[in-house]
Amino acid sequence: MSSPRKVAVIGAGPMGLAVAYELARSGDSVTVFERDARIGGMTAAVDFGGVQIERYYHFVCGPDETTFAWLRDFGLADRLKWVDTHMGFYFRGQLYDWGHPLALLRFPGLNLVEKARYALHVMRAKGVRDWRPYDAFSATEWLQRSIGQHAYDVMWKPLFHYKFYEHQDSLSAAWLGTRIQRVARSRKSIFQERLGYLEGGSEVLIAAVARRIGELGGRIALAAAVQEIVSTPDAQGRERVSGVRVAGELQPFDQVVSTIPLPYVARLVPALPARERQQIEAIRNVGVVCVLLKLKRPFTRNFWTNINDPRIEIPGLIEYSNLNPLGATIVYAPFYMPQGHPKYQRPFPEFVQETIAAMQVMRPDWDPSEVVDSMASRYEFAQTVCSPGFHEALPPMRSALPGLFLADTSHYYPEDRSINESMRLGQQLAGLARAARTLQE
Ligand SMILES: Cc1cc2nc3c(=O)[nH]c(=O)nc-3n(C[C@H](O)[C@H](O)[C@H](O)COP(=O)(O)OP(=O)(O)OC[C@H]3O[C@@H](n4cnc5c(N)ncnc54)[C@H](O)[C@@H]3O)c2cc1C
């Protein structure tokens, strides 16, 4: 059996907490370092004028098995609620129903053949078991081939454009396919979409994991950004990880497990092997500014409304209170874009104003005085651009620098980022760290 080790985990998002919990459970002395003053990463909640709500919307899908297992383990299974949700599509001046066969039949933006091809494409994607062959080509290519150029322009192009901009044609078909599949497999029937949420928010699960880490003797240090992952030469003169620097102070550790976005890692590890540095630097990401509005009344009956309209530069609106009845109408508007885009650093009120203007376009009868509160949050590395061949392009989770383990949301490619996958991968990462020391003993 391996002896207890001192392990530093960087990042207290779902992945970092999963790593820390697994290691603490097997007897390691674990410290989690979190840059923010709160746990949760992308799932962190804020007080929005008296409503405790996540900075970014989160829904649960039918295939999220790791989430279900953790909820059971933590006695929280009854917090998971399933809702029959509606979807909309705002297409050139008109809001249509979306997300079921009848809506597709009635939609005027596609002809009958295109509709049939579209339905077939979703059904095929739902049934794929092995996504590896789809890693070889782009989502754009796949969609254009499956549903035709015009249907692609109507259904997908604006969504890709207003999320990925110059990277819109560099997405892998495997990545898109698993996204389509996750939502499609969550449906109650072909006529009814069904999504889940946690009563009390994702925080309920995240906080329970954090509490258990404490009970197992682990520590979570908040407002404790790791400035450097330090390495020193061992007896053979080979560099190996020896600790982390936080607030200028070196803290010794046997192993360091990083779960922060990869671009940060490249800056933190002076001794990172050149190949891994090159791999990290080649990965592209987009950031997000996400607007939150509190309204007097519901805006639509939809949870999710996709948008294709030349006057609106937002891929969709998420009326979260149509999934999770919070006692207030809550709308999210995500502005994803590459961090270098001229709009990205604008002050938050400009994003809020743009959202309100878009809503007025969508519903000319709607008055901005319906907005009772607003806020926005920015996340620098919110979504990896997973291009064809992405799996091969990733740095290994066990670094060639002994004692260092690293992963972020891109490591579960072709699956898209989710709480479920971050927790699943966190367990795997903890297993890797344990196995590495068993091999050394
Ligand atoms: C707009 C949006 C919508 C989403 N919708 C959904 C959804 O509906 N369903 C779903 O399941 N998932 C959704 N997600 C994705 C989900 O939030 C993420 O997959 C998940 O939270 C990732 O967790 P993580 O721990 O891997 O990374 P993160 O949450 O990014 O955590 C990384 C942590 O590292 C910390 N950190 C960074 N640098 C340092 C440092 N130097 N030192 C210490 N700490 C540091 C950060 O502060 C952060 O807390 C969404 C995300 C966004 C942005």
The ligand as a Gaussian input file, in Angstrom:
#p B3LYP/6-31G(d) Opt

LIG

0 1
 C      -21.610000      29.851000     -19.776000
 C      -21.365000      28.433000     -19.314000
 C      -22.414000      27.519000     -19.336000
 C      -22.211000      26.205000     -18.905000
 N      -23.272000      25.344000     -18.915000
 C      -23.119000      24.105000     -18.402000
 C      -24.241000      23.229000     -18.242000
 O      -25.371000      23.587000     -18.574000
 N      -24.025000      21.998000     -17.720000
 C      -22.797000      21.576000     -17.319000
 O      -22.661000      20.460000     -16.804000
 N      -21.715000      22.373000     -17.479000
 C      -21.845000      23.629000     -17.997000
 N      -20.767000      24.458000     -18.088000
 C      -19.432000      23.906000     -17.883000
 C      -19.035000      23.677000     -16.413000
 O      -19.259000      24.858000     -15.666000
 C      -17.561000      23.306000     -16.413000
 O      -17.335000      22.198000     -17.239000
 C      -17.024000      22.948000     -15.042000
 O      -17.415000      23.871000     -14.063000
 C      -15.511000      22.914000     -15.127000
 O      -14.988000      22.623000     -13.875000
 P      -13.428000      22.529000     -13.678000
 O      -13.170000      22.301000     -12.243000
 O      -12.866000      21.573000     -14.644000
 O      -12.861000      23.972000     -14.131000
 P      -13.188000      25.426000     -13.571000
 O      -14.588000      25.509000     -13.141000
 O      -12.695000      26.364000     -14.621000
 O      -12.270000      25.550000     -12.281000
 C      -10.930000      25.956000     -12.326000
 C      -10.622000      26.703000     -11.037000
 O       -9.220000      27.030000     -11.024000
 C       -9.079000      28.297000     -10.387000
 N       -7.763000      28.847000     -10.719000
 C       -7.336000      29.368000     -11.901000
 N       -6.041000      29.758000     -11.796000
 C       -5.639000      29.466000     -10.527000
 C       -4.410000      29.609000      -9.811000
 N       -3.309000      30.136000     -10.388000
 N       -4.349000      29.200000      -8.530000
 C       -5.447000      28.652000      -7.924000
 N       -6.636000      28.494000      -8.549000
 C       -6.732000      28.889000      -9.829000
 C      -10.268000      29.084000     -10.939000
 O      -10.535000      30.213000     -10.133000
 C      -11.368000      28.022000     -10.890000
 O      -12.046000      28.047000      -9.656000
 C      -20.931000      25.779000     -18.484000
 C      -19.886000      26.716000     -18.456000
 C      -20.090000      28.030000     -18.860000
 C      -18.956000      29.010000     -18.823000

